[in-house]
Amino acid sequence: MEAICFSLLFADHVITEDNGKKGILGVFGAFNFPRFPAIAAPWVIYAGVANLKGRHEFSFNLVRDEAQQVILPIAGEIEIPDDDKDVEIVIPVINCTFTKPGLHTLTFNIDGKQISSRMLKVNKITPSGGLH
């Protein structure tokens, strides 16, 4: 049985409703900072996986593409009792520091095999002259 990633998102928040459904708020694909290094406000990685059963190791690695530098390594285990059930992994990210602007790639791995990835742009912006 091979894992299938049906969703990999960056978001501001993920909430779980009383009925178990997830609400994913503030989906994004870029950060904007006026200077570096920059610490991002808290955010969340959401991954939806199907076609798994039993115990599995997972990992996420956020890599700054230019230097192939891992800036956010995350690892854990999941236990899935029923192969008909989709699995949702929600990882809160706090104090993630970006040293330079540029493209970053998040890879998602199950049992050491990459099943998905997505890009995250980190931009340097010029602050506007108005009130903030």
DSSP file (Angstrom, degrees, kcal/mol; ACC not computed):
  #  RESIDUE AA STRUCTURE BP1 BP2  ACC     N-H-->O    O-->H-N    N-H-->O    O-->H-N    TCO  KAPPA ALPHA  PHI   PSI    X-CA   Y-CA   Z-CA
    1    1 A M              0   0    0      0, 0.0     2,-0.5     0, 0.0    52,-0.1   0.000 360.0 360.0 360.0 127.9    0.0    0.0    0.0
    2    2 A E        -     0   0    0     50,-0.1    48,-0.0     1,-0.0     2,-0.0  -0.891 360.0-116.7-109.6 132.3    1.5    3.3   -1.0
    3    3 A A        -     0   0    0     -2,-0.5     2,-0.5   107,-0.1    48,-0.2  -0.333  24.2-156.8 -65.3 143.3    0.6    6.6    0.7
    4    4 A I  E     -A   50   0A   0     46,-2.5    46,-3.0    -2,-0.0     2,-0.7  -0.989   5.7-149.0-124.2 122.0   -1.2    9.3   -1.3
    5    5 A C  E     +A   49   0A   0     -2,-0.5    44,-0.2   110,-0.4     3,-0.1  -0.814  18.5 174.8 -89.7 118.0   -0.9   12.9   -0.3
    6    6 A F  E     +     0   0A   0     42,-2.1     2,-0.3    -2,-0.7    43,-0.2   0.512  67.7  20.2-101.0  -6.2   -4.1   14.7   -1.3
    7    7 A S  E     +A   48   0A   0     41,-1.2    41,-2.6     2,-0.0     2,-0.3  -0.919  49.8 174.2-162.5 135.8   -3.3   18.0    0.3
    8    8 A L  E     +A   47   0A   0     -2,-0.3     2,-0.3    39,-0.2    39,-0.2  -0.890  26.8 165.5-143.2 110.2   -0.2   19.9    1.5
    9    9 A L  E     -A   46   0A   0     37,-2.8    37,-2.5    -2,-0.3     2,-0.4  -0.897  36.6-141.8-131.8 152.2   -0.9   23.5    2.7
   10   10 A F  E     +AB  45  28A   0     18,-0.6    18,-2.1    -2,-0.3     2,-0.3  -0.947  39.2 165.6-103.5 133.7    0.6   26.4    4.6
   11   11 A A  E     -AB  44  27A   0     33,-2.3    33,-2.7    -2,-0.4    16,-0.2  -0.966  48.1-126.7-147.3 161.5   -2.0   28.2    6.6
   12   12 A D  E    S-     0   0A   0     13,-1.5     2,-0.3    14,-0.5    14,-0.2   0.887  93.1  -3.5 -73.2 -40.7   -2.5   30.7    9.4
   13   13 A H  E     - B   0  25A   0     12,-1.9    12,-2.7    31,-0.1     2,-0.4  -0.990  51.7-157.0-150.6 152.6   -4.7   28.4   11.5
   14   14 A V  E     - B   0  24A   0     -2,-0.3     2,-0.3    10,-0.2    10,-0.2  -0.986  19.1-170.5-130.8 125.4   -6.4   25.0   11.4
   15   15 A I  E     - B   0  23A   0      8,-2.7     8,-3.0    -2,-0.4     2,-0.6  -0.855  16.7-139.3-113.2 151.1   -9.4   24.5   13.7
   16   16 A T  E     - B   0  22A   0     -2,-0.3     6,-0.2     6,-0.2     5,-0.1  -0.950  21.1-144.2-109.7 120.1  -11.2   21.2   14.4
   17   17 A E    >   -     0   0    0      4,-3.2     3,-2.1    -2,-0.6     6,-0.0  -0.246  30.9 -99.3 -75.3 168.0  -15.0   21.6   14.5
   18   18 A D  T 3  S+     0   0    0      1,-0.3    -1,-0.1     2,-0.1    -2,-0.0   0.791 124.9  55.0 -58.4 -29.2  -17.2   19.6   16.9
   19   19 A N  T 3  S-     0   0    0      2,-0.1    -1,-0.3     1,-0.0     3,-0.1   0.376 122.3-105.4 -87.8   5.3  -18.0   17.1   14.1
   20   20 A G  S <  S+     0   0    0     -3,-2.1    -2,-0.1     1,-0.3     2,-0.1   0.271  75.9 136.5  92.2 -11.8  -14.3   16.5   13.5
   21   21 A K        -     0   0    0     -5,-0.1    -4,-3.2     1,-0.1     2,-0.4  -0.373  51.6-126.3 -68.5 148.9  -14.0   18.5   10.3
   22   22 A K  E     -B   16   0A   0     -6,-0.2     2,-0.6    -3,-0.1    -6,-0.2  -0.801  12.3-155.0 -97.3 138.0  -11.0   20.7    9.9
   23   23 A G  E     -B   15   0A   0     -8,-3.0    -8,-2.7    -2,-0.4     2,-0.6  -0.967   9.9-159.0-108.4 119.4  -11.3   24.4    9.0
   24   24 A I  E     -B   14   0A   0     -2,-0.6     2,-0.4   -10,-0.2     3,-0.3  -0.889  12.7-168.6-105.4 116.6   -8.2   25.7    7.3
   25   25 A L  E     +B   13   0A   0    -12,-2.7   -12,-1.9    -2,-0.6   -13,-1.5  -0.874  56.8   7.6-114.1 134.4   -7.9   29.4    7.6
   26   26 A G  E     -     0   0A   0     -2,-0.4   -14,-0.5   -15,-0.2    -1,-0.2   0.944  69.8-164.2  71.2  51.2   -5.5   31.8    5.7
   27   27 A V  E     +B   11   0A   0     -3,-0.3     2,-0.3   -16,-0.2   -16,-0.3  -0.471  18.9 170.2 -67.2 135.7   -3.9   29.5    3.2
   28   28 A F  E     -B   10   0A   0    -18,-2.1   -18,-0.6    -2,-0.2     3,-0.1  -0.906  38.5-161.7-143.6 169.3   -0.8   31.1    1.7
   29   29 A G  S    S+     0   0    0     -2,-0.3    92,-2.5     1,-0.2     2,-0.3   0.254  74.3  45.2-135.1   7.8    2.3   30.5   -0.4
   30   30 A A  E     -d  121   0B   0     90,-0.2     2,-0.4   -20,-0.1    92,-0.2  -0.998  55.8-149.6-153.2 151.1    4.6   33.3    0.5
   31   31 A F  E     -d  122   0B   0     90,-2.5    92,-3.1    -2,-0.3     2,-0.4  -0.931  15.2-155.5-114.3 146.4    6.0   35.3    3.4
   32   32 A N  E     +d  123   0B   0     -2,-0.4    92,-0.2    90,-0.2    90,-0.0  -0.991  16.9 172.2-125.3 124.8    7.0   39.0    3.0
   33   33 A F  E     -d  124   0B   0     90,-2.6    92,-2.4    -2,-0.4     3,-0.1  -0.974  32.5-145.6-132.0 144.9    9.6   40.5    5.3
   34   34 A P  S    S+     0   0    0      0, 0.0     2,-0.3     0, 0.0    -1,-0.1   0.738  85.3  10.6 -80.1 -21.9   11.3   44.0    5.3
   35   35 A R  S    S-     0   0    0     91,-0.1    65,-0.0     2,-0.0    90,-0.0  -0.973  83.3 -86.0-152.3 164.5   14.6   42.6    6.6
   36   36 A F  S    S+     0   0    0     -2,-0.3     2,-0.2    -3,-0.1    63,-0.1  -0.949  94.1  44.0-131.3 149.6   16.5   39.4    7.3
   37   37 A P  S    S-     0   0    0      0, 0.0     2,-0.4     0, 0.0    62,-0.2   0.543  82.9-178.8 -65.7 154.8   16.9   37.3    9.4
   38   38 A A  E     -H   98   0C   0     60,-2.6    60,-3.2    -2,-0.2     2,-0.6  -0.985  24.4-146.2-132.0 138.4   13.1   37.3    9.9
   39   39 A I  E     -H   97   0C   0     -2,-0.4    58,-0.2    58,-0.2     2,-0.1  -0.922  24.0-135.4-105.1 122.9   11.0   35.3   12.4
   40   40 A A        -     0   0    0     56,-2.5    55,-0.5    -2,-0.6    56,-0.4  -0.425  21.4-107.3 -75.1 147.9    7.6   34.4   11.0
   41   41 A A        -     0   0    0      1,-0.2    55,-0.1    -2,-0.1    -1,-0.1  -0.330  61.9 -69.1 -61.4 157.2    4.4   34.7   13.0
   42   42 A P        +     0   0    0      0, 0.0     2,-0.3     0, 0.0    52,-0.2  -0.213  68.2 165.8 -53.5 140.6    3.1   31.3   14.1
   43   43 A W  E     - C   0  93A   0     50,-2.1    50,-3.5    -3,-0.1     2,-0.4  -0.841  25.4-121.0-147.3-179.5    1.7   29.3   11.2
   44   44 A V  E     -AC  11  92A   0    -33,-2.7   -33,-2.3    -2,-0.3     2,-0.5  -0.972   1.4-146.3-136.5 142.7    0.6   25.7   10.4
   45   45 A I  E     -AC  10  91A   0     46,-2.6    46,-2.9    -2,-0.4     2,-0.5  -0.948  21.7-167.0-102.7 129.0    1.5   22.9    8.0
   46   46 A Y  E     +AC   9  90A   0    -37,-2.5   -37,-2.8    -2,-0.5     2,-0.4  -0.972   7.6 179.2-117.9 129.1   -1.5   20.8    7.0
   47   47 A A  E     -AC   8  89A   0     42,-2.5    42,-3.2    -2,-0.5     2,-0.5  -0.997  12.2-160.4-130.9 131.8   -1.1   17.5    5.2
   48   48 A G  E     -AC   7  88A   0    -41,-2.6   -42,-2.1    -2,-0.4   -41,-1.2  -0.946  16.0-175.8-110.1 129.1   -3.9   15.1    4.1
   49   49 A V  E     -AC   5  87A   0     38,-3.2    38,-3.4    -2,-0.5     2,-0.3  -0.966   6.4-177.0-130.0 140.4   -2.9   11.5    3.4
   50   50 A A  E     +A    4   0A   0    -46,-3.0   -46,-2.5    -2,-0.4    36,-0.1  -0.828  58.0  44.5-125.5 167.1   -4.9    8.5    2.2
   51   51 A N  S    S+     0   0    0     32,-0.4     2,-0.3    -2,-0.3    -1,-0.1   0.844  80.2 124.3  71.0  37.2   -4.1    4.8    1.5
   52   52 A L        +     0   0    0     33,-0.4     2,-0.3    31,-0.2    33,-0.3  -0.950  30.2 173.1-126.9 149.0   -2.2    4.2    4.8
   53   53 A K        +     0   0    0     -2,-0.3     2,-0.1   -52,-0.1    30,-0.0  -0.979  49.5  12.3-149.8 144.5   -2.7    1.6    7.6
   54   54 A G  E    S-E   80   0B   0     26,-4.1    26,-2.6    -2,-0.3     2,-0.4  -0.480 102.6 -24.4  91.6-163.1   -0.7    0.8   10.6
   55   55 A R  E     +E   79   0B   0     24,-0.2     2,-0.3    -2,-0.1    24,-0.2  -0.736  64.0 171.4 -94.5 134.4    2.3    2.7   12.1
   56   56 A H  E     -E   78   0B   0     22,-2.7    22,-2.7    -2,-0.4     2,-0.3  -0.993  29.3-129.7-142.3 147.1    4.4    5.0    9.9
   57   57 A E  E     -E   77   0B   0     -2,-0.3    54,-3.2    20,-0.2     2,-0.3  -0.748  29.2-172.5 -89.7 143.7    7.1    7.5   10.4
   58   58 A F  E     -EF  76 110B   0     18,-2.9    18,-2.3    -2,-0.3     2,-0.3  -0.944   6.8-176.3-132.6 158.5    6.7   10.9    8.8
   59   59 A S  E     -EF  75 109B   0     50,-2.1    50,-3.0    -2,-0.3     2,-0.4  -0.992  12.9-159.3-151.1 151.2    8.8   13.9    8.2
   60   60 A F  E     -EF  74 108B   0     14,-2.4    14,-2.7    -2,-0.3     2,-0.4  -0.987  11.6-172.4-124.0 137.7    8.6   17.4    6.8
   61   61 A N  E     -EF  73 107B   0     46,-1.8    46,-2.3    -2,-0.4     2,-0.6  -0.972  10.2-159.7-133.7 120.7   11.7   19.3    5.8
   62   62 A L  E     -EF  72 106B   0     10,-2.0     9,-3.0    -2,-0.4    10,-1.4  -0.894  20.9-171.2 -98.8 120.0   11.6   23.0    4.8
   63   63 A V  E     -EF  70 105B   0     42,-2.6    42,-2.5    -2,-0.6     2,-0.8  -0.918  28.5-130.0-118.9 133.1   14.7   23.7    2.7
   64   64 A R  E >>> -EF  69 104B   0      5,-3.0     4,-1.4    -2,-0.4     5,-1.4  -0.748  27.1-148.7 -77.3 113.5   16.1   27.0    1.4
   65   65 A D  T 345S+     0   0    0     38,-1.9     3,-0.4    -2,-0.8    -1,-0.2   0.863  86.6  59.1 -56.7 -45.6   16.6   26.0   -2.2
   66   66 A E  T 345S+     0   0    0     37,-0.5    -1,-0.2     1,-0.2    38,-0.1   0.862 123.4  21.5 -56.2 -40.8   19.7   28.2   -3.0
   67   67 A A  T <45S-     0   0    0     -3,-0.6    -1,-0.2     2,-0.1    -2,-0.2   0.434  97.9-125.5-107.0  -1.7   21.8   26.7   -0.3
   68   68 A Q  T  <5 +     0   0    0     -4,-1.4     2,-0.5    -3,-0.4    -3,-0.2   0.898  57.0 158.5  51.9  42.3   20.0   23.3    0.2
   69   69 A Q  E   < -E   64   0B   0     -5,-1.4    -5,-3.0     2,-0.0     2,-0.6  -0.865  42.4-135.0-101.7 122.2   19.8   24.3    3.9
   70   70 A V  E     +E   63   0B   0     -2,-0.5    -7,-0.3    -7,-0.2    -9,-0.0  -0.658  29.3 170.4 -75.0 118.5   17.2   22.6    6.0
   71   71 A I  E    S+     0   0B   0     -9,-3.0    26,-0.3    -2,-0.6    -8,-0.2   0.589  70.7  31.1-104.5 -13.9   15.7   25.4    8.1
   72   72 A L  E     +E   62   0B   0    -10,-1.4   -10,-2.0    24,-0.1     2,-0.5  -0.748  65.8 179.7-147.3  95.5   12.7   23.4    9.6
   73   73 A P  E     +E   61   0B   0      0, 0.0     2,-0.4     0, 0.0   -12,-0.2  -0.849   7.7 175.7 -96.8 131.0   13.1   19.7   10.2
   74   74 A I  E     +E   60   0B   0    -14,-2.7   -14,-2.4    -2,-0.5     2,-0.3  -0.999   0.4 173.0-133.8 135.0   10.0   18.0   11.7
   75   75 A A  E     +E   59   0B   0     -2,-0.4     2,-0.3   -16,-0.2   -16,-0.2  -0.986  10.1 134.5-141.7 152.0    9.6   14.2   12.4
   76   76 A G  E     -E   58   0B   0    -18,-2.3   -18,-2.9    -2,-0.3     2,-0.3  -0.958  40.0-101.8-171.1-173.2    7.0   12.0   14.1
   77   77 A E  E     -E   57   0B   0     -2,-0.3     2,-0.3   -20,-0.2   -20,-0.2  -0.952  21.1-162.9-129.0 149.6    5.0    8.9   13.9
   78   78 A I  E     -E   56   0B   0    -22,-2.7   -22,-2.7    -2,-0.3     2,-0.5  -0.972   7.5-152.3-129.7 149.0    1.3    8.2   13.1
   79   79 A E  E     -E   55   0B   0     -2,-0.3   -24,-0.2   -24,-0.2    -2,-0.0  -0.985  10.9-173.0-121.3 120.2   -0.8    5.1   13.8
   80   80 A I  E     -E   54   0B   0    -26,-2.6   -26,-4.1    -2,-0.5     3,-0.1  -0.937   6.9-176.4-117.4 109.6   -3.7    4.5   11.4
   81   81 A P  S    S+     0   0    0      0, 0.0     2,-0.4     0, 0.0    -1,-0.1   0.759  72.1  43.9 -76.5 -23.7   -6.0    1.6   12.5
   82   82 A D    >   -     0   0    0    -28,-0.1     3,-1.4     1,-0.1   -30,-0.2  -0.979  63.1-154.4-130.9 123.6   -8.3    1.7    9.4
   83   83 A D  T 3  S+     0   0    0     -2,-0.4   -32,-0.4     1,-0.3   -31,-0.2   0.554  93.5  65.2 -75.8  -5.6   -7.1    1.9    5.8
   84   84 A D  T 3  S+     0   0    0    -33,-0.1     2,-0.5   -34,-0.1    -1,-0.3   0.476  87.3  88.4 -89.3  -2.1  -10.4    3.4    4.7
   85   85 A K  S <  S-     0   0    0     -3,-1.4   -33,-0.4   -33,-0.3     2,-0.1  -0.823  74.5-132.4-103.9 132.0   -9.8    6.6    6.8
   86   86 A D        -     0   0    0     -2,-0.5     2,-0.4   -36,-0.1   -36,-0.2  -0.489  22.1-137.7 -72.7 150.4   -8.0    9.6    5.5
   87   87 A V  E     -C   49   0A   0    -38,-3.4   -38,-3.2    -2,-0.1     2,-0.5  -0.934  11.7-160.7-114.4 133.8   -5.3   11.0    7.9
   88   88 A E  E     -C   48   0A   0     -2,-0.4     2,-0.5   -40,-0.2   -40,-0.2  -0.965   3.6-164.8-115.5 124.2   -4.9   14.7    8.6
   89   89 A I  E     -C   47   0A   0    -42,-3.2   -42,-2.5    -2,-0.5     2,-0.5  -0.936   4.4-172.1-109.7 124.6   -1.6   15.9   10.0
   90   90 A V  E     -C   46   0A   0     -2,-0.5   -44,-0.2   -44,-0.2    -2,-0.0  -0.971   1.6-174.2-120.6 119.1   -1.5   19.4   11.5
   91   91 A I  E     -C   45   0A   0    -46,-2.9   -46,-2.6    -2,-0.5     2,-0.3  -0.944  15.1-146.0-116.6 112.9    1.9   20.8   12.6
   92   92 A P  E     -C   44   0A   0      0, 0.0     2,-0.5     0, 0.0   -48,-0.2  -0.589  13.5-154.7 -74.0 138.7    2.1   24.1   14.3
   93   93 A V  E     +C   43   0A   0    -50,-3.5   -50,-2.1    -2,-0.3     2,-0.4  -0.970  15.7 177.3-119.4 121.2    5.2   26.1   13.4
   94   94 A I        +     0   0    0     -2,-0.5   -53,-0.1   -52,-0.2   -54,-0.0  -0.973  62.3   4.4-127.1 137.7    6.5   28.6   15.9
   95   95 A N  S    S+     0   0    0    -55,-0.5     2,-0.5    -2,-0.4    -1,-0.2   0.844  73.2 172.8  61.5  38.6    9.6   30.8   15.7
   96   96 A C        -     0   0    0    -56,-0.4   -56,-2.5    -3,-0.1     2,-0.5  -0.689  18.9-151.4 -77.8 122.6   10.6   29.7   12.2
   97   97 A T  E     -H   39   0C   0     -2,-0.5     2,-0.5   -26,-0.3   -58,-0.2  -0.841  10.1-161.0-104.0 129.4   13.6   31.9   11.2
   98   98 A F  E     -H   38   0C   0    -60,-3.2   -60,-2.6    -2,-0.5    -2,-0.0  -0.941   2.5-170.1-106.1 122.2   14.3   32.8    7.5
   99   99 A T        +     0   0    0     -2,-0.5    -1,-0.1   -62,-0.2   -63,-0.1   0.783  69.4   8.0 -84.2 -27.9   17.9   33.9    7.0
  100  100 A K  S    S-     0   0    0    -62,-0.1    -1,-0.2   -64,-0.1   -62,-0.1  -0.976  79.2-101.6-148.5 156.9   17.5   35.1    3.4
  101  101 A P        +     0   0    0      0, 0.0     2,-0.2     0, 0.0    22,-0.2  -0.337  67.7  87.1 -72.5 165.7   14.7   35.7    0.8
  102  102 A G  E    S- G   0 122B   0     20,-3.1    20,-1.6    -2,-0.1     2,-0.2  -0.757  77.8 -36.3 136.0-179.4   14.2   33.2   -1.9
  103  103 A L  E     - G   0 121B   0     -2,-0.2   -38,-1.9    18,-0.2   -37,-0.5  -0.536  49.1-171.7 -77.8 140.3   12.5   30.0   -2.8
  104  104 A H  E     -FG  64 120B   0     16,-2.2    16,-3.0   -40,-0.2     2,-0.5  -0.956   9.3-149.0-127.1 147.5   12.0   27.3   -0.1
  105  105 A T  E     -FG  63 119B   0    -42,-2.5   -42,-2.6    -2,-0.3     2,-0.6  -0.978   0.3-154.3-123.8 128.9   10.7   23.8   -0.7
  106  106 A L  E     -FG  62 118B   0     12,-3.0    12,-1.8    -2,-0.5     2,-0.4  -0.886  13.6-164.5 -97.1 123.8    8.7   21.8    1.8
  107  107 A T  E     -FG  61 117B   0    -46,-2.3   -46,-1.8    -2,-0.6     2,-0.5  -0.885   5.3-155.4-107.4 144.1    9.0   18.0    1.4
  108  108 A F  E     -FG  60 116B   0      8,-2.8     7,-3.0    -2,-0.4     8,-1.4  -0.980  15.8-173.5-120.2 122.8    6.7   15.5    3.0
  109  109 A N  E     -FG  59 114B   0    -50,-3.0   -50,-2.1    -2,-0.5     2,-0.5  -0.928  16.0-164.5-123.4 140.5    7.9   12.0    3.6
  110  110 A I  E >  S-FG  58 113B   0      3,-2.5     3,-2.1    -2,-0.4   -52,-0.2  -0.995  84.0 -12.9-121.0 126.0    6.3    8.8    4.8
  111  111 A D  T 3  S-     0   0    0    -54,-3.2    -1,-0.1    -2,-0.5   -53,-0.1   0.860 131.0 -53.4  50.8  40.3    8.6    6.0    5.9
  112  112 A G  T 3  S+     0   0    0    -55,-0.2     2,-0.5     1,-0.2    -1,-0.3   0.442 115.5 112.9  80.6   0.2   11.6    7.8    4.2
  113  113 A K  E <   - G   0 110B   0     -3,-2.1    -3,-2.5     2,-0.0     2,-0.3  -0.918  69.3-123.6-110.7 128.1    9.9    8.2    0.9
  114  114 A Q  E     + G   0 109B   0     -2,-0.5    -5,-0.3    -5,-0.2     3,-0.1  -0.508  33.5 169.8 -68.7 125.9    8.9   11.6   -0.5
  115  115 A I  E     -     0   0B   0     -7,-3.0  -110,-0.4     1,-0.3     2,-0.3   0.562  62.4  -1.2-112.3 -13.4    5.2   11.7   -1.2
  116  116 A S  E     - G   0 108B   0     -8,-1.4    -8,-2.8  -112,-0.1    -1,-0.3  -0.987  54.2-175.5-165.2 163.4    4.7   15.4   -1.8
  117  117 A S  E     - G   0 107B   0     -2,-0.3     2,-0.3   -10,-0.2   -10,-0.2  -0.977   2.6-172.1-156.2 161.8    6.3   18.8   -1.9
  118  118 A R  E     - G   0 106B   0    -12,-1.8   -12,-3.0    -2,-0.3     2,-0.2  -0.983  24.1-113.0-156.2 155.1    5.4   22.4   -2.4
  119  119 A M  E     - G   0 105B   0     -2,-0.3     2,-0.4   -14,-0.2   -14,-0.2  -0.583  18.2-164.1 -90.4 149.8    7.2   25.7   -2.7
  120  120 A L  E     - G   0 104B   0    -16,-3.0   -16,-2.2    -2,-0.2     2,-0.4  -0.990  12.9-146.6-130.7 122.1    7.1   28.6   -0.3
  121  121 A K  E     -dG  30 103B   0    -92,-2.5   -90,-2.5    -2,-0.4     2,-0.5  -0.738   7.6-164.1 -89.5 136.0    8.3   32.0   -1.5
  122  122 A V  E     -dG  31 102B   0    -20,-1.6   -20,-3.1    -2,-0.4     2,-0.3  -0.969  17.3-168.9-121.1 113.4   10.1   34.2    1.0
  123  123 A N  E     -d   32   0B   0    -92,-3.1   -90,-2.6    -2,-0.5     2,-0.6  -0.753  22.7-137.7-109.0 146.5   10.2   37.8   -0.3
  124  124 A K  E     -d   33   0B   0     -2,-0.3     2,-0.3   -92,-0.2   -92,-0.0  -0.905  32.0-171.6 -96.8 126.5   12.0   41.0    0.8
  125  125 A I        -     0   0    0    -92,-2.4   -93,-0.0    -2,-0.6     0, 0.0  -0.819  25.1-123.5-118.2 158.0    9.7   43.9    0.7
  126  126 A T        -     0   0    0     -2,-0.3   -91,-0.1   -91,-0.0    -2,-0.0  -0.891  35.9-119.0 -96.9 122.0   10.2   47.7    1.0
  127  127 A P        -     0   0    0      0, 0.0     2,-0.1     0, 0.0   -94,-0.0  -0.314  29.1-117.8 -60.0 142.1    7.9   49.0    3.8
  128  128 A S        -     0   0    0      1,-0.1    -3,-0.0     3,-0.1     4,-0.0  -0.377  17.4-119.9 -77.1 162.0    5.4   51.6    2.6
  129  129 A G  S    S+     0   0    0     -2,-0.1    -1,-0.1     2,-0.0     3,-0.1   0.466  82.0  89.9 -84.1  -0.3    5.6   55.2    3.9
  130  130 A G  S    S-     0   0    0      1,-0.2     2,-0.1     2,-0.0    -2,-0.0  -0.081  90.5 -65.2 -87.0-172.7    2.1   55.2    5.4
  131  131 A L              0   0    0      1,-0.1    -1,-0.2    -2,-0.0    -3,-0.1  -0.434 360.0 360.0 -70.8 148.6    0.7   54.3    8.8
  132  132 A H              0   0    0     -2,-0.1    -1,-0.1    -3,-0.1    -2,-0.0   0.366 360.0 360.0-113.5 360.0    1.0   50.6    9.8
